[in-house]
Amino acid sequence: MDTKDLATFAAVARLGGMGRAALALNTVQSNVTQRVRRLEDSLGVALFERSRSGARLTAAGERLMPYAVRVDALLEEAGRAARDDGTPRGALTVGALETTAALRLSPLLASYAKAHPQVDLVLRTGTTAEMVERVLARELEGAFVCGPVLHPELAASGIFQEELALLSAPSNRTLGDVLGQPGLRLVILRAGCSYRQRLEEILARRGIVGLRRLEFGTLEAILGAVAAGLGVTLMPRALVGPAWRGGRIAVHGLRPAEARVQTVFVRRHDMPCSSALAAFQKHVVERKA
């Protein structure tokens, strides 16, 4: 198999058509078609089902796709390693929980960018499950996620300590008021959010299960929904300071074992640590509050 053929195959799969892949690769469609056919001939299987609307992966193509993505990532990684002379420079893509990005990272990212102007830093946000998956897929060099993370392919370092609290509308004066109200609902981020899982576990230990869920896409939307009395959520206490002081949200403390959570930075064991990433990790550890 030729690596360029694999890259062309991945582009067609990602974009859903030979013509669209040709535009993205800055070539003509006949070259794309030729490379895909050559790859299919070498493997002895059809990789796409062609139609007027585009190209869709066959079962064989679905099986090949993760390897094509991995090969492309490894080639890019190899190029970065060869060019890395010890000076932090070039692209650095890391991930973080949305709560961590909002609460902890802004000043650290600003000071890192000032200290290392040759680094092109990109931050992606998402849930713990999404970030771990992207680190494993080599799409991110590392990510800040909710610990603990136990995975044989990942190294995890503790970075921040957070205190979680249950948030509700201000009409609920005590935690008992919150948990005793009829029609209690959870206001949460999408599946894969570690705080969502912890909230469900905390309530389950109190015998409260099977609650209806309201899913929102942003932290601001969640806080607004909680303030409006639509349900309860779980977040780091420090993140809701302004809303708490303004009387819009009631903050209910939890038992220490339930409230304490560690944010960890995860990266692949087998992925070389670039100079940019090494400098970033050192910067965060030395300057975190």
C-alpha positions as CSV (number, residue, x, y, z in Angstrom):
1,M,0.0,0.0,0.0
2,D,1.2,3.5,-0.9
3,T,0.8,6.2,1.8
4,K,-0.5,8.7,-0.7
5,D,-3.1,6.2,-1.8
6,L,-4.2,5.8,1.8
7,A,-4.3,9.6,2.3
8,T,-6.5,9.9,-0.8
9,F,-8.8,7.1,0.3
10,A,-9.2,8.9,3.7
11,A,-10.0,12.2,2.0
12,V,-12.7,10.6,-0.1
13,A,-14.2,8.8,2.9
14,R,-14.1,12.0,5.0
15,L,-15.6,14.2,2.3
16,G,-18.0,11.7,0.7
17,G,-17.0,12.0,-2.9
18,M,-14.1,11.8,-5.5
19,G,-14.7,15.4,-6.7
20,R,-14.8,16.9,-3.3
21,A,-11.6,15.0,-2.3
22,A,-9.9,16.3,-5.5
23,L,-10.7,19.9,-4.6
24,A,-9.4,19.4,-1.0
25,L,-6.2,17.8,-2.3
26,N,-5.7,20.4,-5.0
27,T,-5.7,17.8,-7.8
28,V,-8.0,16.5,-10.6
29,Q,-10.7,13.9,-10.0
30,S,-9.1,11.4,-12.3
31,N,-6.0,11.3,-10.1
32,V,-8.2,10.6,-7.0
33,T,-10.1,7.9,-8.9
34,Q,-6.9,6.3,-10.0
35,R,-5.4,6.2,-6.6
36,V,-8.5,4.7,-5.0
37,R,-8.7,2.0,-7.7
38,R,-5.1,1.1,-7.3
39,L,-5.6,0.7,-3.5
40,E,-8.7,-1.4,-4.1
41,D,-6.8,-3.6,-6.6
42,S,-3.9,-4.1,-4.2
43,L,-6.2,-5.1,-1.4
44,G,-8.6,-7.1,-3.6
45,V,-11.7,-5.5,-2.1
46,A,-14.0,-2.6,-3.0
47,L,-13.6,0.3,-0.6
48,F,-16.5,2.5,-1.8
49,E,-20.0,2.2,-3.1
50,R,-20.2,4.8,-5.9
51,S,-23.4,6.6,-6.7
52,R,-24.4,9.9,-8.3
53,S,-24.6,11.5,-4.9
54,G,-21.0,10.5,-4.0
55,A,-19.0,7.7,-2.5
56,R,-19.9,5.7,0.6
57,L,-17.6,3.3,2.5
58,T,-18.1,-0.4,2.2
59,A,-17.6,-2.7,5.2
60,A,-14.0,-3.2,4.0
61,G,-13.6,0.5,3.8
62,E,-14.9,1.0,7.3
63,R,-12.3,-1.5,8.5
64,L,-9.5,0.2,6.7
65,M,-10.4,3.8,7.7
66,P,-8.9,3.8,11.2
67,Y,-5.6,2.5,9.9
68,A,-5.5,5.2,7.2
69,V,-6.1,7.9,9.8
70,R,-3.4,6.4,12.1
71,V,-0.8,6.2,9.3
72,D,-1.5,9.9,8.4
73,A,-1.1,10.9,12.0
74,L,2.1,8.9,12.4
75,L,3.6,10.5,9.3
76,E,2.8,13.9,10.6
77,E,4.2,13.0,14.0
78,A,7.4,11.7,12.4
79,G,7.9,14.9,10.5
80,R,7.4,17.0,13.7
81,A,9.9,14.8,15.5
82,A,12.5,15.2,12.8
83,R,12.2,19.0,12.8
84,D,12.2,19.3,16.6
85,D,15.6,20.7,17.6
86,G,14.6,21.4,21.2
87,T,13.2,24.9,20.7
88,P,9.4,25.1,21.3
89,R,7.9,25.9,17.9
90,G,5.3,24.7,15.4
91,A,1.8,23.4,16.0
92,L,0.6,22.3,19.4
93,T,-2.9,21.0,19.7
94,V,-4.3,20.2,23.2
95,G,-7.7,19.6,24.6
96,A,-9.6,20.4,27.8
97,L,-12.9,20.2,29.5
98,E,-15.0,23.2,28.9
99,T,-15.1,23.9,32.7
100,T,-11.3,23.7,32.9
101,A,-10.8,26.0,29.9
102,A,-13.2,28.6,31.4
103,L,-11.9,28.4,35.0
104,R,-8.2,27.6,34.7
105,L,-6.6,27.9,31.3
106,S,-7.1,31.5,30.0
107,P,-4.2,33.1,31.9
108,L,-2.0,30.1,31.4
109,L,-2.5,30.0,27.7
110,A,-1.9,33.7,27.4
111,S,1.4,33.6,29.3
112,Y,2.5,30.5,27.4
113,A,1.9,32.1,24.1
114,K,3.9,35.2,25.2
115,A,6.8,33.0,26.4
116,H,6.9,30.9,23.3
117,P,5.7,33.0,20.3
118,Q,6.9,30.4,17.8
119,V,4.3,27.9,19.0
120,D,1.0,27.8,17.2
121,L,-1.2,26.7,20.1
122,V,-4.7,25.3,19.4
123,L,-7.2,24.4,22.2
124,R,-10.1,22.0,21.6
125,T,-12.8,21.6,24.2
126,G,-15.2,18.7,24.9
127,T,-16.2,16.1,27.4
128,T,-13.7,13.8,29.1
129,A,-14.7,10.9,26.9
130,E,-14.3,12.9,23.7
131,M,-10.9,14.3,24.8
132,V,-9.5,10.8,25.8
133,E,-10.7,9.4,22.5
134,R,-9.0,12.2,20.5
135,V,-5.7,11.7,22.5
136,L,-5.8,8.0,21.8
137,A,-6.4,8.7,18.1
138,R,-3.4,11.1,18.1
139,E,-5.5,14.0,17.1
140,L,-4.4,15.8,20.3
141,E,-0.9,15.8,21.9
142,G,-2.6,15.8,25.3
143,A,-5.7,17.0,27.2
144,F,-7.0,18.2,30.5
145,V,-9.7,15.8,31.7
146,C,-11.5,14.7,34.8
147,G,-9.5,12.0,36.7
148,P,-8.8,9.3,37.5
149,V,-8.0,8.0,34.0
150,L,-6.7,4.4,33.9
151,H,-5.8,3.4,30.4
152,P,-2.8,1.2,29.4
153,E,-1.9,3.6,26.5
154,L,-2.1,6.8,28.5
155,A,0.0,8.6,31.0
156,A,-1.9,10.9,33.4
157,S,-0.5,13.7,35.6
158,G,-2.6,15.5,38.3
159,I,-2.8,19.2,37.6
160,F,-5.8,21.0,39.3
161,Q,-7.9,20.2,42.3
162,E,-11.6,21.2,42.1
163,E,-14.4,21.3,44.6
164,L,-17.7,20.3,43.1
165,A,-21.1,21.6,44.3
166,L,-24.7,20.9,43.5
167,L,-26.4,23.9,41.9
168,S,-30.1,24.7,41.9
169,A,-32.5,27.6,41.7
170,P,-32.3,30.0,44.7
171,S,-35.7,28.9,46.0
172,N,-34.1,25.7,47.2
173,R,-32.5,26.7,50.5
174,T,-31.0,23.3,51.5
175,L,-29.8,20.2,49.8
176,G,-32.8,18.4,51.3
177,D,-35.1,20.9,49.6
178,V,-33.4,20.1,46.2
179,L,-33.5,16.4,46.5
180,G,-37.0,16.3,47.9
181,Q,-38.7,18.4,45.2
182,P,-41.1,16.5,42.8
183,G,-40.2,16.2,39.2
184,L,-36.5,16.8,39.8
185,R,-34.5,17.0,36.6
186,L,-30.8,17.0,35.7
187,V,-29.4,19.8,33.6
188,I,-26.3,18.4,32.0
189,L,-23.9,18.4,29.1
190,R,-24.0,15.7,26.5
191,A,-23.1,12.1,27.1
192,G,-19.4,11.6,28.0
193,C,-19.4,14.5,30.4
194,S,-17.6,13.3,33.6
195,Y,-19.5,15.7,35.9
196,R,-22.8,14.3,34.5
197,Q,-21.7,10.8,35.5
198,R,-20.7,11.9,38.9
199,L,-24.0,13.7,39.5
200,E,-25.9,10.6,38.6
201,E,-23.7,8.6,41.0
202,I,-24.1,11.1,43.9
203,L,-27.9,11.0,43.5
204,A,-28.0,7.2,43.2
205,R,-26.2,6.9,46.5
206,R,-29.1,8.8,48.0
207,G,-31.6,6.5,46.3
208,I,-32.6,8.9,43.6
209,V,-32.4,7.3,40.1
210,G,-34.2,7.5,36.8
211,L,-34.5,11.3,36.7
212,R,-35.3,13.0,33.4
213,R,-32.4,14.9,31.8
214,L,-32.2,18.2,30.0
215,E,-29.1,18.4,27.8
216,F,-27.5,21.7,26.9
217,G,-24.4,22.5,24.7
218,T,-22.8,25.3,26.8
219,L,-22.0,26.0,30.4
220,E,-23.8,29.4,30.1
221,A,-27.0,27.6,28.9
222,I,-26.8,25.1,31.8
223,L,-26.4,27.9,34.4
224,G,-29.3,29.8,32.9
225,A,-31.5,26.8,33.0
226,V,-30.6,26.0,36.6
227,A,-31.3,29.7,37.6
228,A,-34.7,29.4,35.9
229,G,-35.6,26.4,38.0
230,L,-35.5,23.8,35.3
231,G,-33.3,21.4,37.3
232,V,-30.0,20.8,39.1
233,T,-26.5,20.4,37.9
234,L,-23.0,19.6,39.2
235,M,-20.0,22.0,38.6
236,P,-16.8,23.3,40.2
237,R,-17.8,25.7,42.9
238,A,-15.3,28.3,41.7
239,L,-16.9,28.4,38.2
240,V,-20.2,29.8,39.5
241,G,-18.9,32.6,41.7
242,P,-20.5,35.5,39.9
243,A,-23.9,33.7,39.5
244,W,-23.8,32.7,43.2
245,R,-23.0,36.2,44.5
246,G,-25.7,37.6,42.3
247,G,-28.3,35.4,44.0
248,R,-29.2,33.7,40.7
249,I,-28.1,30.2,41.8
250,A,-28.0,28.3,45.1
251,V,-24.8,26.4,45.8
252,H,-25.1,23.3,47.9
253,G,-22.0,21.7,49.4
254,L,-21.3,17.9,49.2
255,R,-19.5,15.5,51.4
256,P,-15.7,15.9,50.9
257,A,-15.3,12.5,49.2
258,E,-18.0,13.5,46.7
259,A,-16.9,17.1,46.2
260,R,-13.2,16.6,45.5
261,V,-12.1,15.9,42.0
262,Q,-8.7,16.1,40.2
263,T,-8.2,17.4,36.7
264,V,-5.4,15.4,35.1
265,F,-3.4,15.9,31.9
266,V,-3.3,12.8,29.7
267,R,-1.1,11.9,26.8
268,R,-0.1,8.8,24.9
269,H,2.9,6.8,26.3
270,D,4.2,6.0,22.9
271,M,3.8,9.5,21.4
272,P,7.1,11.5,21.5
273,C,6.8,14.6,23.7
274,S,7.5,17.6,21.4
275,S,9.5,20.5,22.7
276,A,6.4,22.6,22.5
277,L,4.4,20.2,24.6
278,A,7.2,19.8,27.2
279,A,7.4,23.5,27.6
280,F,3.6,23.7,27.9
281,Q,3.4,21.1,30.6
282,K,6.2,22.8,32.6
283,H,4.6,26.2,32.2
284,V,1.2,24.9,33.5
285,V,2.8,23.2,36.5
286,E,4.9,26.2,37.5
287,R,2.2,28.8,37.0
288,K,-1.0,27.2,38.0
289,A,-2.8,28.9,40.8
